[in-house]
Each structure stands twice: as structure tokens, then as C-alpha cells.
Amino acid sequence: METKNPLQKKIGILGGGQLGRMFIENALRYNVEIHILDPSENAPCSTLTPHFVQGSFKDFDTVYKFGKNVDVVTIEIEHVNVEALEQLENEGVQVIPSAKAIKIIKDKGLQKQFYKDYEVASSLFRLIENKAQLAEYLTFLPAFQKTRTDGYDGKGVQYIANENDLDKAFEAPSILEKAVDIDKEISVIVAKDVNGNTEFFPIVELVFDPVYNLVDYLKAPANITDYQQERAKRLAQQVVDGLHSAGIFAIEMFISKEGEVLVNETAPRTHNSGHHTIESSASSQFDQQLRILTGLPLGNSENRVNVSAMVNLVGAEGYTGKVLYEGIAEISALENVFVHLYGKEVTKPGRKMGHITILGNFDEEVLEKIKFVKEKVVVRC
């Protein structure tokens, strides 16, 4: 029986946003066939492949039909119909990451219970069914309330300091996560192939936007101790081992003021905290994802430069409409600065519209360019 060439596999992606767009940009080098399913006819991926299907990735029949037409299915967002993926797996379609792994991670309650079951260090939590139940956990405050499903890019998360904040709580099944006195936030991205081989990208240090609760900028490698680095890698390995699945996994972590490393959340896909790897690594997170999906050997994930950084470009406050990028010409004149725009037609406050990657030899050099980018670039309409 003839073995199929790995690059002849039909790859199906649930979601056609910027993650899918960057995956396709890399995949074009390999000449592989990419199929995309997304509810928006104007999704960033819609013009990049002739195999674009408009439809809901939350609908069983739509996902099932889409998956039957490809060899391997992956995701760009975890809020997809898992039951359809389970059925596809049962019928021999390869799903990476597995339906079970996605099911665990897409529900923050199941995800926190997973950490507890596998003894992965994480903050204390409580499960609540509704807003009224918060009153039973006043002594647990301050805490973050996170809706169990559908939270994304800082949405579905809010800080509950004390009983005076109870009125603003979400009326939805949620987790209460004990607030941690945070020194730093970091991310560990792991690539795991179907044979269990793993590659770790250099750990990144994240700086969050306090208004939108998403990454403002990041820098790699993170400025952490050797112990914290090894501890973070061990925790990330625990997570991917426990999930028993191939794929790209981004494990976000806290480092407390006492130096303790705790897992915050896991994403079962390529991630905002890995976008800099397009320029900084021989095999970016998107290249590793393609290698995993096609069965090619994992690539080299180490930094090719001393320091790399990424600045998110998000819609400015007060602007909703057809996007206009100010300052791109000025920053394009800088050496080792790379522009990525996501092809979204409409901007709105806090929406991710692109990113800028910066490479350099020293922290000071890179931090100076981060400051310049943040001052010059405005995403408005």
C-alpha cells in the first residue's frame, strides 16, 4: 500500500482569524492544501485559500461535514463543537489537538480541575453556577471571576475585590480564582508531535494592558531565575503529558512576589505570546504546527537572536470603523522591526489588528524600540 506524502494531506482549520492567516502564510512555503471554516465571509483567511467555507465552527453538522473533507483537523480557537470532533476521530479523521484535550481546555472549570488532578501548581479556585452563589465565598475574595466558556482576549474575566463588587459579577457558570500577588507573567509554548517528541520555545515575559486585559507587549527570553525557568518548563511538561495529545500548547503562568511559579491557563493552539517566533526562531510556532499536522519532524525552536519582542496593535479607544494604521511608515524605517497586519477591515477598541516584532542584541535596544512603536503607531478609523 502506497504511503501518502505528508505534504499531500488536506489540513482543515476551525477558525479563519489572524492565527489561521499566519499559519497559511507559513504553509504556502510547503504548498500544502489548507481548508478553513469560519462564520465570517470577511475573515482574515477568506482570501488566502480557495478552500474557504463560511459556516459556524460551533455547529455539529457544519464541523462534521467540514472535517469529513480533510485528512487532519486543527483549531484556531478552542470554542468549537467538540462532539463533532469526537465523531470525526471515531471515524478515522485525525484531530490535533485531540477532542478530549480541547474539551478540557475550553471549559475553565474542567481545566482547573485538570491541574488539580495532575498536581500542576495553580492558584486556588472555586466553581460557582451563578452570580448569587458568589455570596457564599466572601472569605475567598479577592479573586478573579472567569466564565467557564467563551471567554477570549480578556473578555469573560473580571476582578472581584470584596462584597461591594458582587453586583458586577457575571451571571454565568464561572470559576473564582484566588488573586495572586504577581511579580511577572510568563508564557511557555510547547510543540508536541504524534510520537511524543517535544520542543520548547524560549520562555517569554508578558506585559498586560490594564484596560483590555490582554498582552500589550512581550519579550524573550524572560528575565527570570534559572530555577524559575526550569520550574516553568517542568510545569509545562506536566500539562502536555497530562493532556496526552499532540499539538501546540501555550501555557501562561504567574510568578508570585515570593518567586513561586503557578500555571494560569493553557491554550491548545498557536498563541499571541508566540507571534515573535515568526522572525526569531528557525521554526516558528506556525511552522511547528504544520510539521505536527503533516508528520514532519519538529524543527528548531531556539532564538536566532539574543532578544526578541512583540507589540500588539489593538484598536484605539473611541474608534470603530474602517481601519486606518498611523505610524507604520515611521517604524518601518527601523532596522530589525517587522510589521504584521491581520487583514481585518473594521477596528474597534481593544480588537487585535496586528503586531510588530522587534529583534535585537540587548534588552535596552529592544525596549527603546518597543517604546517608539507604542508612541508612533495608532490603530483608528
C-alpha positions in Angstrom: 0.0 0.0 0.0 1.4 3.4 -1.0 2.1 5.8 1.8 0.7 9.2 1.4 3.2 12.1 1.1 2.9 14.1 4.3 2.6 17.3 2.3 -0.4 15.9 0.3 -2.5 15.9 3.5 -5.6 18.1 3.4 -5.4 20.3 6.5 -8.7 21.7 7.9 -8.7 24.6 10.4 -11.6 25.6 12.5 -11.4 29.4 12.6 -10.1 31.9 10.0 -8.7 34.7 12.0 -5.2 36.0 12.4 -3.8 32.7 13.7 -5.1 30.9 10.6 -3.8 33.7 8.4 -0.2 33.4 9.9 -0.5 29.6 9.6 -1.3 29.9 5.9 1.5 32.4 5.3 4.0 29.8 6.5 2.2 26.8 4.9 2.5 28.4 1.5 6.2 27.6 1.6 5.2 23.9 1.6 2.5 24.0 -1.0 0.0 22.2 1.2 -3.8 22.3 0.8 -5.5 24.3 3.6 -9.2 24.3 4.2 -10.7 27.0 6.5 -14.1 27.1 8.3 -15.2 30.5 9.7 -18.6 32.2 10.3 -17.5 35.5 8.7 -17.3 35.9 5.0 -14.7 38.6 5.6 -12.4 36.6 7.9 -8.7 37.3 7.5 -8.2 33.9 5.9 -11.1 34.2 3.4 -8.9 35.4 0.5 -5.9 33.3 1.2 -7.2 29.8 0.2 -9.6 28.6 -2.4 -10.9 26.2 0.2 -12.7 28.7 2.5 -16.0 27.6 3.9 -18.3 30.1 5.6 -20.1 28.4 8.5 -20.3 28.0 12.2 -17.5 26.1 13.9 -19.9 25.7 16.9 -22.5 23.7 14.8 -22.2 19.9 14.9 -23.3 19.2 11.3 -21.2 22.0 9.8 -18.0 20.9 11.6 -18.6 17.2 10.9 -19.2 17.9 7.2 -16.1 20.1 7.0 -13.9 17.5 8.8 -15.0 14.6 6.5 -13.5 16.5 3.6 -9.9 16.7 5.1 -7.3 14.4 6.5 -6.5 16.3 9.7 -8.4 18.9 11.6 -6.9 21.5 13.9 -8.2 24.6 15.6 -7.5 28.3 15.7 -9.9 28.9 18.6 -11.0 26.4 21.2 -14.7 27.4 21.3 -15.7 24.8 18.7 -18.1 21.8 18.6 -16.2 19.1 20.4 -18.9 16.5 19.9 -18.3 16.7 16.1 -14.6 16.4 16.6 -15.1 13.3 18.7 -17.3 11.8 16.0 -14.7 12.6 13.3 -12.0 10.9 15.5 -14.2 7.8 15.8 -14.4 7.7 12.0 -10.7 7.9 11.5 -10.2 11.6 10.8 -7.1 12.8 12.7 -7.8 15.7 15.1 -4.9 17.6 16.6 -5.1 18.5 19.4 -7.4 15.7 20.4 -11.1 16.4 21.0 -10.6 15.4 24.7 -7.8 17.9 25.1 -9.9 20.7 23.6 -12.9 19.7 25.8 -10.8 20.0 28.9 -9.2 23.3 28.0 -12.3 25.1 26.5 -14.1 24.8 29.9 -12.1 26.8 32.5 -13.7 24.7 35.3 -12.5 21.4 33.7 -9.2 23.0 33.0 -8.6 24.0 36.7 -9.8 20.5 37.8 -7.3 19.0 35.4 -4.5 21.0 37.1 -5.6 19.8 40.4 -5.9 16.1 39.3 -2.4 16.1 37.8 -0.9 18.1 40.6 0.1 21.0 38.4 0.8 24.0 40.6 -2.0 26.6 40.1 -3.9 29.1 42.1 -6.8 28.0 44.4 -10.2 28.1 42.8 -13.9 27.6 43.5 -16.7 26.7 41.0 -19.9 28.7 41.0 -23.1 28.3 39.0 -24.4 31.8 39.1 -24.0 35.3 40.4 -25.9 34.7 43.7 -23.6 31.9 44.7 -20.7 34.4 45.0 -22.1 35.5 48.4 -21.1 32.1 49.8 -17.4 32.8 49.1 -16.8 36.3 50.6 -13.9 35.0 52.6 -12.3 33.7 49.4 -12.1 37.2 48.0 -10.2 39.0 46.4 -10.5 36.7 43.4 -10.9 36.8 39.6 -14.2 35.6 38.2 -13.8 33.8 34.8 -16.7 32.5 32.8 -16.2 28.8 32.2 -16.7 29.0 28.5 -16.4 31.6 25.6 -14.0 33.9 27.3 -11.4 35.2 24.9 -8.9 38.1 24.6 -9.6 39.4 28.1 -13.3 39.0 27.8 -15.2 37.0 30.4 -12.7 37.9 33.2 -13.1 40.4 36.0 -11.7 41.2 39.4 -13.9 40.8 42.4 -12.2 42.6 45.3 -14.9 42.3 48.0 -18.6 42.2 48.6 -19.0 45.7 47.1 -18.2 44.2 43.7 -20.8 41.4 43.8 -23.3 43.4 41.7 -21.0 43.5 38.7 -20.4 39.7 38.7 -21.2 37.6 35.6 -24.5 35.7 35.7 -23.0 32.6 34.3 -21.3 29.3 35.4 -17.8 30.5 36.4 -14.7 29.9 38.3 -13.5 32.0 41.2 -9.7 32.1 41.1 -7.8 33.3 44.2 -5.9 36.5 43.4 -2.2 36.1 43.3 0.3 38.8 44.2 2.0 38.7 40.8 5.6 39.7 40.1 5.7 38.6 36.5 3.6 36.8 33.9 5.3 34.4 31.5 4.3 32.0 28.7 5.8 28.7 27.7 5.0 27.4 24.2 5.4 23.7 23.7 5.3 21.8 20.4 4.4 18.1 20.8 4.3 15.7 17.8 2.2 12.5 17.5 5.2 10.4 18.7 5.5 12.3 21.9 8.6 14.4 21.0 8.6 17.9 22.4 10.2 21.2 21.6 10.1 24.2 23.9 10.3 27.8 22.7 12.3 30.2 24.9 10.1 31.4 27.8 8.6 34.9 27.2 7.8 37.6 29.6 4.4 39.3 29.2 3.3 42.8 30.0 -0.5 43.2 30.0 -2.7 46.1 29.1 -4.6 47.0 32.3 -7.6 48.3 30.4 -8.2 45.4 27.9 -6.6 42.6 30.0 -4.6 41.3 27.0 -0.9 41.3 26.2 0.4 44.8 25.5 3.9 43.5 24.6 6.3 40.7 25.4 10.0 40.0 25.4 12.0 36.8 25.0 13.9 35.4 26.8 12.1 36.2 30.0 14.2 37.8 32.7 13.7 35.1 35.4 16.0 33.0 37.5 17.4 29.6 36.4 15.2 27.9 39.0 12.0 29.7 37.7 12.9 28.7 34.1 13.4 25.1 35.0 10.2 25.1 37.2 8.2 26.6 34.4 9.4 24.0 31.9 8.6 21.2 34.3 5.1 22.5 34.8 4.5 22.9 31.1 5.7 19.3 30.5 3.3 18.2 33.2 0.4 19.9 31.4 1.2 18.4 27.9 1.9 15.0 29.4 -1.5 15.0 31.2 -3.4 16.1 28.0 -2.0 13.0 26.1 -2.2 14.9 22.8 -0.1 16.2 20.0 -0.3 19.9 19.2 0.9 23.4 20.0 0.2 24.4 23.6 0.7 27.8 25.2 0.9 27.6 28.9 0.5 31.0 30.6 2.0 31.3 34.1 2.3 33.7 37.1 5.4 34.2 39.1 4.4 35.4 42.5 6.2 38.0 44.6 7.6 35.1 46.6 9.1 33.6 43.4 6.5 30.8 43.2 5.6 29.6 39.6 1.9 28.9 39.0 0.1 27.8 35.9 -2.7 30.3 34.9 -4.2 29.0 31.7 -3.4 26.8 28.7 -4.3 27.4 25.1 -4.4 24.3 22.8 -3.3 26.2 19.8 -0.9 28.8 18.5 -0.9 31.8 20.6 -0.4 35.6 20.8 2.6 35.0 23.0 4.4 33.2 20.2 4.0 35.6 17.3 7.5 36.9 17.6 8.8 33.4 16.7 8.0 34.0 13.0 11.2 36.1 12.9 13.0 35.0 16.0 13.0 31.2 15.5 14.2 28.9 12.7 10.8 27.1 13.1 8.1 29.4 14.3 5.1 28.2 16.3 3.2 28.1 13.0 5.9 26.1 11.3 5.9 23.6 14.2 2.2 23.3 14.0 2.4 22.4 10.3 5.1 19.9 11.0 2.9 18.3 13.6 -0.1 18.1 11.4 1.8 16.7 8.4 4.0 14.3 10.4 7.3 16.1 9.5 10.0 16.2 12.2 9.8 19.1 14.7 12.1 22.0 13.9 14.5 24.1 15.9 12.6 26.4 18.2 15.6 28.3 19.8 16.0 32.0 19.3 18.2 33.0 16.4 18.9 36.4 18.1 19.7 37.5 21.6 16.5 39.3 22.3 13.1 39.4 20.6 9.9 41.2 21.3 6.3 41.6 20.1 4.0 44.6 20.5 0.3 44.1 19.9 -1.5 46.6 17.7 -5.1 47.0 19.1 -7.9 49.3 18.2 -7.7 52.6 20.0 -10.3 53.7 22.4 -13.1 55.8 20.7 -12.7 54.4 17.2 -15.0 51.9 15.5 -15.0 51.7 11.7 -12.9 51.0 8.6 -9.3 50.6 9.9 -6.5 53.1 9.4 -3.0 52.5 10.7 -1.0 55.6 11.7 2.8 55.4 12.1 3.6 52.3 10.0 6.0 54.2 7.7 8.0 55.6 10.7 8.5 52.3 12.3 9.2 50.5 9.0 12.3 52.6 8.7 13.8 50.9 11.8 16.2 48.1 11.5 15.0 44.6 12.6 11.4 45.7 13.1 8.7 43.7 11.3 5.1 44.6 10.6 2.2 42.1 10.6 -1.3 43.4 9.9 -4.2 40.9 10.1 -6.4 41.9 7.2 -9.3 42.9 9.4 -11.4 45.6 7.7 -13.0 47.1 10.9 -11.3 48.3 14.0 -12.9 48.7 17.4 -11.5 49.4 20.9 -9.2 46.6 22.1 -9.5 44.5 19.0 -6.3 42.8 17.9 -5.5 44.3 14.5 -1.8 43.4 14.0 1.6 43.1 15.8 5.1 44.4 15.4 8.1 42.1 16.0 11.4 43.6 17.2 14.8 41.8 17.1 18.0 43.0 18.8 21.2 42.2 20.7 20.4 43.9 24.0 17.4 44.4 26.3 17.9 48.2 26.3 17.9 48.4 22.5 14.7 46.3 22.2 12.9 48.2 25.0 13.7 51.5 23.3 12.1 50.3 20.1 9.1 49.0 21.9 8.6 52.5 23.4 9.0 54.1 20.0 6.4 51.7 18.4 3.9 52.3 21.1 4.3 56.1 20.8 4.1 56.1 17.0 1.5 53.5 15.9 -2.2 54.2 16.4 -5.0 51.9 15.1 -8.0 54.0 14.4 -10.6 54.8 11.7 
